[in-house]
Amino acid sequence: MDLQDQLKNLFPDHEPQDVLSEKENENKIWLQEDPIICKYEKRKGKPITILEGYTGANEDFKKLAKEIKTKLSVGGSFKDDKIIIQGDYRDKIMTILKDKGFKVKRVGG
């Protein structure tokens, strides 16, 4: 007897919810028509990549920033509606965003 059967015996009237659909709803990010601008700069002699131009909710943009940072295993921050990633990762970030369905515009070289 597994855990699901035990729970059904204890709570016969309970209908289990689909846990996977809740996780999928958490990962959905609003897509926009305008492209996200991906630029390269040097600050204090160190390269950084800046993403700006997202018009959706700040929470969605923060989730996107966290996902990019974890996929690339780099540091970064979210300030003033901009994602700042440490290092020159324009090509990798652009492929990640295109796979998610965003339009991306490369600026600065």
C-alpha positions as CSV (number, residue, x, y, z in Angstrom):
1,M,0.0,0.0,0.0
2,D,1.6,3.2,-1.1
3,L,1.1,6.7,0.2
4,Q,-1.6,7.6,-2.2
5,D,-3.7,4.7,-1.1
6,Q,-3.2,5.5,2.5
7,L,-4.4,9.1,1.9
8,K,-7.4,7.9,0.1
9,N,-8.3,5.6,3.0
10,L,-7.9,8.5,5.5
11,F,-9.7,11.1,3.4
12,P,-12.2,9.4,1.0
13,D,-13.9,12.7,0.0
14,H,-10.7,14.5,-0.9
15,E,-9.9,14.9,-4.6
16,P,-6.2,15.4,-5.3
17,Q,-5.1,18.4,-7.2
18,D,-2.7,18.3,-10.2
19,V,0.5,19.6,-8.7
20,L,2.3,19.8,-12.0
21,S,-0.1,22.3,-13.5
22,E,0.5,24.6,-10.5
23,K,4.2,24.5,-11.1
24,E,3.7,25.2,-14.8
25,N,1.6,28.3,-14.0
26,E,4.4,29.6,-11.7
27,N,6.9,29.4,-14.5
28,K,4.8,31.2,-17.1
29,I,6.1,34.6,-18.0
30,W,4.2,37.3,-19.9
31,L,5.6,37.6,-23.5
32,Q,5.7,41.0,-25.1
33,E,5.7,42.2,-28.7
34,D,8.6,44.6,-28.4
35,P,12.1,43.2,-28.3
36,I,14.1,43.0,-25.1
37,I,17.4,45.0,-25.6
38,C,20.6,43.1,-24.8
39,K,23.6,45.4,-24.4
40,Y,27.2,45.0,-23.4
41,E,29.1,47.5,-21.2
42,K,32.2,47.7,-19.1
43,R,31.9,49.1,-15.6
44,K,35.1,49.5,-13.6
45,G,36.9,47.6,-16.2
46,K,34.7,44.5,-15.9
47,P,32.3,43.3,-18.6
48,I,28.5,43.2,-17.9
49,T,25.5,42.3,-19.9
50,I,22.3,44.5,-19.5
51,L,18.8,43.4,-20.4
52,E,16.1,46.1,-20.5
53,G,12.9,47.0,-22.2
54,Y,10.6,44.4,-20.6
55,T,7.1,45.9,-20.1
56,G,5.5,43.1,-18.0
57,A,5.3,42.8,-14.2
58,N,8.4,43.2,-12.1
59,E,7.9,39.8,-10.6
60,D,8.1,38.1,-14.0
61,F,11.2,40.0,-14.8
62,K,12.8,38.9,-11.5
63,K,11.9,35.3,-12.2
64,L,13.5,35.6,-15.6
65,A,16.6,37.2,-14.0
66,K,16.9,34.3,-11.6
67,E,16.5,31.7,-14.2
68,I,19.2,33.3,-16.5
69,K,21.6,33.6,-13.6
70,T,21.1,30.0,-12.5
71,K,21.4,28.6,-16.1
72,L,24.6,30.5,-16.7
73,S,26.0,30.1,-13.1
74,V,26.9,33.7,-12.9
75,G,26.1,36.6,-10.6
76,G,23.9,39.5,-11.3
77,S,21.2,41.8,-10.1
78,F,17.8,43.3,-10.9
79,K,17.7,47.1,-10.5
80,D,15.6,49.9,-12.1
81,D,13.7,47.5,-14.5
82,K,17.1,46.2,-15.8
83,I,18.8,42.8,-15.4
84,I,22.5,43.1,-14.9
85,I,24.5,40.0,-15.5
86,Q,28.2,39.8,-14.7
87,G,30.3,39.0,-17.8
88,D,29.7,39.0,-21.6
89,Y,27.0,36.4,-22.1
90,R,25.0,38.1,-24.8
91,D,24.9,35.1,-27.2
92,K,23.9,32.6,-24.5
93,I,21.3,35.0,-23.0
94,M,19.8,35.7,-26.4
95,T,19.4,32.0,-27.2
96,I,17.7,31.4,-23.8
97,L,15.3,34.3,-24.3
98,K,14.5,33.2,-27.9
99,D,13.8,29.7,-26.7
100,K,11.3,31.1,-24.2
101,G,9.6,33.0,-27.0
102,F,10.9,36.6,-26.5
103,K,12.2,38.8,-29.3
104,V,15.7,40.0,-28.5
105,K,17.7,42.9,-30.0
106,R,21.4,43.0,-29.7
107,V,22.9,46.5,-29.0
108,G,26.5,47.6,-28.6
109,G,28.7,45.5,-30.9
